[in-house]
Amino acid sequence: MEYGPCPSSLSSFLSPLQGSIQRLASCKCISLSNSRRLLGDLSALEIETLTSNLEMESPNRTTAQEFIFSAFPYSWVKSVVCFVPLLFIYAFIVAGNLVILTVVQLNTHLHTPMYIFISALSFLEIWYTTATIPKMLSSLLSERRSISFNGCLLQMYFFHSTGISEVCLLTAMAFDRYLAICSPLHYPTIMTPKLCTQLTLSCCVCGFITPLPEIVWISTLPFCGSNHLEHIFCDFLPVLRLACTDTRAIVMIQVVDVIHAVEIITAVMLIFMSYIGIVAVILRICSAGGRRKAFSTCVSHLIVFLLFFGSVALMYLCFSATYSLFWDTAIALAFAVLSPFFNPIIYSLRNKEIKETIKKHIGQAKVFFFHKTRDLQ
C-alpha cells in the first residue's frame, strides 16, 4: 500500500532552509522584505504538500466495505464435507431447544425456577447459534465468502450479547441451585417466580448492553489493507487485527482483552463459590442416596458450565496471544457450535422430569395419530 510523502521528512528538509534565510536576512545579505516573501513561499509549499499527502492517504484509510472469511476450505469437496455435519448440528440445536421450550411451557408442574432458567437458556441458545452458523453454512457453499462491514458488526453484537446473556444466566442458575440445596426451607420464599423473571431479564439486559461500547468503537475505526478475516465468523480480535495498526488500536485490543477477562473470571468465581457451598452441604448429608439425589440436580448445569466456559476461556483469556489458524478455528467451533449442540442432550437425557414429559407427549402423539389413521380408514 502506497502513501504520500512523509510530513516528518518534509519538515526536516524545510526547517534548515528557513533558518538559512533568516540568517541571511540578519546579516543584511538579502533585504527583509525578500526574506519574508521567501519564508512565506516555503510555508505555503509545506502546507500544500501536507494537504496533498492527506489527500493521497485518505482513500487508503477508509472503512472497509466488506470482509472475506479466509478460514474456510477452498476445495468444494471439503466445503461440502464440512457443510453437511454443520447443517445437521444446527438443525438439531434449533429442534432440541424448541422441544425443551415447548415441554416446559406446556407442563405446569415444570413452571419452577430451575426449568424457567433452562427454557430461557434454550431460547438464548437458538439465537446464539443463529448469529453465526447460518452465515458459516452460506459461506461454505459460496465462491465469495464475504460479509458486509455492517453485517459483521451486527454478527459480533448478537453473538456476544447472547453469549454474555448465557454467561449471566448460568451464574444465576448456580445461585438458584445454591439456594435450593443450602437453604431448602427458605428457597420457595426467596426464589419466587417474580425474582426468577427479574433475574432472567437482568441477564438479558446486561448481555445486550455490555458489548455495545466495543461495537460502536469498532465502527469508527479505519481499515486500511487486507480485508481477509482469518476466522469463521466476525469476532472482536480478528476484526481489530485488520484495523490500521496505530497505538490506539493496540491499546484498545488490550482493553478488550481485559474486559473479556473480567467478565469471564467474575462469572467463574461466582459459580465456583456457589459450588463450594453446595459441595459442603452435600458432604454433610448422611445417606449416600441423599447425596446422590442432591448432586444430580447440579450435574447438568455443571457439565454445561465446564463445556462452555472451558472453550470460552481458551479463546478470550489468551491476552492477545495468537493460536495457529487450525486451533483458532477449533476453539471457536467448540464454544460456538459444539457446546450448544450438547446442551439439549445434557438437559434432556440428564433430567428425569424432562425425559418423562417428552416420553408422555410422544406417547400422546402416537395415540392421536393412531386414532386419526383408523378414523380415515
Residue pairs with C-beta under 8 A, 6 or more apart in sequence:
1 60
1 224
1 225
2 60
3 53
3 56
3 57
3 60
4 52
4 53
4 54
4 55
4 56
4 57
5 49
5 52
5 53
6 53
7 49
7 50
7 53
10 46
10 49
10 50
11 46
14 42
14 45
14 46
17 42
18 39
18 42
21 30
21 35
21 38
21 39
21 42
22 35
22 39
24 30
24 35
25 31
25 32
25 34
25 35
30 38
60 224
61 222
61 224
61 244
62 222
62 223
62 224
63 149
63 219
63 221
63 222
63 223
64 149
64 223
64 227
64 242
65 148
65 149
66 146
66 147
66 148
66 149
66 227
67 146
67 147
67 149
67 152
67 227
67 228
67 229
67 234
67 239
67 242
68 144
68 145
68 146
68 227
68 228
68 229
69 139
69 145
69 146
69 147
69 229
69 231
69 232
69 233
70 145
70 228
70 229
70 230
71 229
71 230
71 231
71 232
71 325
71 328
71 329
72 79
72 82
72 136
72 139
72 140
72 145
72 232
73 79
73 82
79 140
79 141
80 140
80 141
82 140
83 137
83 140
83 141
86 133
86 136
86 137
86 140
86 337
87 137
89 133
89 337
89 338
89 341
90 129
90 133
90 134
90 137
90 337
92 341
92 344
93 125
93 126
93 129
93 133
93 340
93 341
93 343
93 344
94 126
94 129
94 130
96 343
96 344
96 345
96 348
97 122
97 123
97 125
97 126
97 343
97 344
98 122
98 126
99 344
99 348
99 358
100 118
100 119
100 122
100 344
100 347
100 348
100 354
101 119
101 122
101 123
103 110
103 354
103 357
103 358
103 361
104 110
104 111
104 115
104 116
104 118
104 119
104 354
105 119
106 361
107 357
109 353
110 353
110 354
110 357
111 193
113 176
113 191
113 193
113 196
114 173
114 176
114 177
114 180
114 297
115 353
115 354
116 193
116 196
116 197
116 200
117 169
117 172
117 173
117 176
117 196
117 200
118 173
118 347
118 351
120 169
120 200
120 203
121 166
121 169
121 170
121 173
121 304
121 343
122 343
122 344
122 347
124 162
124 165
124 166
124 169
124 204
125 166
125 340
125 343
125 344
127 158
127 162
128 159
128 162
128 163
128 166
128 340
129 336
129 337
129 340
131 155
131 158
131 159
131 162
132 155
132 159
132 232
132 233
132 336
133 336
133 337
135 147
135 155
135 233
136 232
136 233
139 145
139 232
147 155
147 234
152 229
152 234
152 239
153 215
153 218
153 219
153 234
155 233
155 234
156 211
156 215
156 218
156 234
156 235
156 236
156 239
157 211
157 212
157 215
159 233
159 234
159 235
159 336
160 210
160 211
160 214
160 236
161 207
161 208
161 210
161 211
162 207
163 207
163 312
164 206
164 207
164 210
164 211
164 263
165 203
165 204
165 206
165 207
165 208
166 207
166 308
167 207
167 263
167 264
167 267
167 308
167 309
167 312
168 202
168 203
168 206
168 207
168 267
169 200
169 203
170 267
170 271
170 301
170 304
170 305
170 308
170 309
171 203
171 267
171 270
171 271
172 199
172 200
172 203
173 301
174 270
174 271
174 274
174 275
174 301
174 305
175 199
175 270
175 274
176 191
176 196
177 274
177 278
177 297
177 298
177 301
178 274
178 275
178 277
178 278
179 186
179 187
179 190
179 191
180 187
180 191
180 297
181 278
181 281
181 282
181 294
181 297
181 298
182 277
182 278
182 281
183 190
210 263
214 236
214 256
214 259
217 252
218 236
218 239
218 240
218 243
221 240
221 243
221 244
221 249
222 243
222 244
223 242
223 243
223 244
224 244
225 242
225 244
226 242
227 242
229 238
229 239
229 242
230 238
230 241
230 325
230 328
231 238
231 328
231 329
231 332
232 329
232 332
232 333
233 332
233 336
235 332
236 256
236 260
237 253
237 256
237 257
237 320
240 249
240 252
240 253
240 256
241 253
243 249
253 320
254 319
254 320
257 316
257 318
257 319
257 320
260 316
260 317
261 316
261 317
261 319
264 309
264 312
264 313
264 316
264 317
265 317
267 309
268 309
268 313
271 305
275 298
275 302
278 294
278 298
281 294
282 291
282 294
282 295
283 291
285 291
285 294
299 350
300 346
300 347
300 350
300 351
303 342
303 346
303 350
304 339
304 342
304 343
304 346
304 347
307 338
307 339
307 342
307 343
308 335
308 339
310 334
311 331
311 334
311 335
311 338
311 339
312 335
314 331
314 334
315 331
315 332
315 335
322 328
323 331
347 354
348 354
348 355
348 358
349 355
